[in-house]
Amino acid sequence: MGEPDTPKRVPFWRQRHGSRAPIANRLAKRLSGLGFELTLDERSLRRGSTIEGTLRVTRRRGQPRAIEVGLICTESYDIETTSTIDDRTERRRTTKRAKAYEKWLPLDEVQDVHAVSLAIPENSPYTYHGKALSFDWQVRAVRRSALRPDVAEHWEVTVLP
């Protein structure tokens, strides 16, 4: 009889942060856009190899700003915490995150095109997703600004053993 209920689309920022998402972050992405494009030659590489790519500045506003491109490995690990309340012991498993590797390449906005080269260390962890331990790699590009929120984008990379 009636139309079936269609799922309501909820913006990503609201799913993640609810209605309390920082206004500055929403405006930064909506108004200023990225202003740069990063193209990676390969997204799956072995330890000890080099990630090659090209960063193009597509839009400028006002003074030239610094752009940084970084290679980041994030380790996610679970820890078990125990708490006792009123003779009742409760165990909880929580996930913590730490940077296992981080290397940044500073660039300037004066040039339109930059060659990007980021080396993956030979003794670094490889991409792994386990139940209690994980390693994720990403290339991240950030446009720094003094008076506005930084604008950033990331690209997942797979590091093979």
C-alpha positions as CSV (number, residue, x, y, z in Angstrom):
1,M,0.0,0.0,0.0
2,G,2.4,2.6,1.2
3,E,6.0,3.1,0.0
4,P,8.6,1.0,1.8
5,D,10.7,2.8,4.3
6,T,13.9,3.9,2.7
7,P,17.0,4.3,4.9
8,K,17.8,7.8,5.7
9,R,21.2,8.9,4.6
10,V,23.3,10.4,7.4
11,P,26.4,12.4,6.6
12,F,29.7,10.6,7.6
13,W,30.7,13.3,10.1
14,R,27.3,12.9,12.0
15,Q,27.7,9.1,12.1
16,R,31.1,9.5,13.6
17,H,30.7,12.6,15.9
18,G,27.0,13.1,16.1
19,S,25.8,16.7,16.0
20,R,28.8,17.9,18.0
21,A,31.3,17.6,15.1
22,P,33.7,20.4,15.2
23,I,32.3,23.2,13.0
24,A,35.8,24.3,11.9
25,N,36.6,20.8,10.4
26,R,33.3,20.7,8.5
27,L,33.8,24.2,7.1
28,A,37.4,23.5,6.2
29,K,36.5,20.6,4.0
30,R,33.4,22.2,2.5
31,L,34.7,25.7,1.8
32,S,38.4,25.4,1.1
33,G,38.6,21.9,-0.4
34,L,41.9,20.2,-0.6
35,G,43.6,22.4,-3.1
36,F,46.0,19.6,-4.0
37,E,46.0,16.1,-5.6
38,L,48.4,13.3,-4.8
39,T,48.9,10.5,-7.2
40,L,50.8,7.4,-6.0
41,D,52.5,5.1,-8.6
42,E,51.8,2.0,-6.4
43,R,49.9,1.3,-3.3
44,S,51.2,-2.1,-2.5
45,L,55.0,-2.3,-1.9
46,R,57.5,-4.4,0.0
47,R,59.5,-3.3,3.0
48,G,62.7,-1.5,1.9
49,S,61.1,-0.1,-1.3
50,T,60.2,3.5,-2.0
51,I,56.7,5.0,-2.6
52,E,56.8,7.3,-5.6
53,G,54.1,9.8,-6.4
54,T,53.2,13.3,-7.7
55,L,51.6,16.1,-5.8
56,R,49.9,18.8,-7.8
57,V,48.7,22.1,-6.3
58,T,45.3,22.7,-7.9
59,R,44.2,25.8,-6.0
60,R,45.8,28.6,-4.1
61,R,44.4,31.2,-1.8
62,G,46.4,34.2,-0.5
63,Q,49.8,33.5,0.8
64,P,51.6,30.2,-0.2
65,R,51.2,27.7,2.5
66,A,53.3,24.7,3.6
67,I,52.3,21.3,2.4
68,E,53.6,18.1,4.1
69,V,53.4,14.6,2.8
70,G,54.0,11.9,5.3
71,L,54.3,8.1,5.6
72,I,52.7,6.8,8.8
73,C,52.4,3.4,10.3
74,T,49.8,3.1,13.1
75,E,49.9,0.2,15.5
76,S,46.5,-0.8,17.1
77,Y,46.7,-3.1,20.0
78,D,44.2,-4.4,22.6
79,I,44.8,-4.3,26.3
80,E,42.7,-5.8,29.0
81,T,41.7,-3.7,32.0
82,T,40.3,-5.1,35.2
83,S,38.2,-3.1,37.7
84,T,36.5,-4.2,40.9
85,I,33.3,-2.5,42.1
86,D,31.3,-3.9,45.1
87,D,33.1,-7.3,45.0
88,R,32.4,-7.6,41.3
89,T,35.3,-7.9,38.9
90,E,34.8,-6.5,35.5
91,R,37.2,-7.1,32.6
92,R,37.2,-4.9,29.6
93,R,39.2,-5.0,26.4
94,T,40.1,-1.7,24.9
95,T,42.0,-0.8,21.8
96,K,44.9,1.7,22.0
97,R,46.8,3.3,19.1
98,A,50.4,4.4,18.7
99,K,52.6,5.5,15.8
100,A,55.1,2.8,14.9
101,Y,56.7,4.9,12.2
102,E,56.3,8.4,10.9
103,K,58.3,10.4,8.3
104,W,57.3,13.8,6.8
105,L,58.5,15.4,3.6
106,P,58.0,19.2,3.7
107,L,57.0,20.9,0.4
108,D,56.0,24.4,-0.5
109,E,53.0,25.7,-2.5
110,V,55.1,27.9,-4.8
111,Q,55.7,25.0,-7.3
112,D,52.7,23.5,-9.1
113,V,54.1,19.9,-9.2
114,H,56.2,18.1,-6.7
115,A,57.8,14.6,-7.0
116,V,57.2,12.7,-3.8
117,S,59.5,9.9,-2.7
118,L,58.9,8.1,0.7
119,A,61.1,5.2,1.7
120,I,59.6,2.3,3.7
121,P,62.3,1.0,6.2
122,E,63.4,-2.6,5.8
123,N,63.0,-3.4,9.5
124,S,59.5,-1.8,9.8
125,P,56.3,-3.8,10.4
126,Y,54.2,-4.9,7.5
127,T,50.5,-4.4,7.1
128,Y,48.7,-6.8,9.4
129,H,45.2,-7.1,10.8
130,G,44.9,-9.5,13.7
131,K,42.4,-9.8,16.6
132,A,44.6,-8.1,19.2
133,L,47.3,-6.4,17.1
134,S,47.2,-4.5,13.8
135,F,49.6,-2.4,11.7
136,D,48.1,0.0,9.1
137,W,50.1,2.2,6.7
138,Q,49.0,5.4,5.0
139,V,50.4,8.3,3.0
140,R,49.0,11.6,4.4
141,A,49.1,15.0,2.8
142,V,48.4,18.1,4.9
143,R,48.1,21.7,4.0
144,R,49.2,23.8,7.0
145,S,47.5,27.1,7.6
146,A,48.0,29.7,10.4
147,L,44.5,31.1,10.6
148,R,42.4,28.2,9.2
149,P,42.2,24.6,10.2
150,D,44.7,22.3,8.4
151,V,43.3,20.5,5.4
152,A,44.4,16.8,5.1
153,E,43.7,13.7,3.1
154,H,45.1,10.2,3.4
155,W,45.6,7.2,1.2
156,E,45.9,3.6,2.5
157,V,49.0,1.7,1.5
158,T,49.8,-2.0,1.9
159,V,53.3,-2.9,3.0
160,L,54.2,-6.5,2.2
161,P,56.8,-8.5,4.2
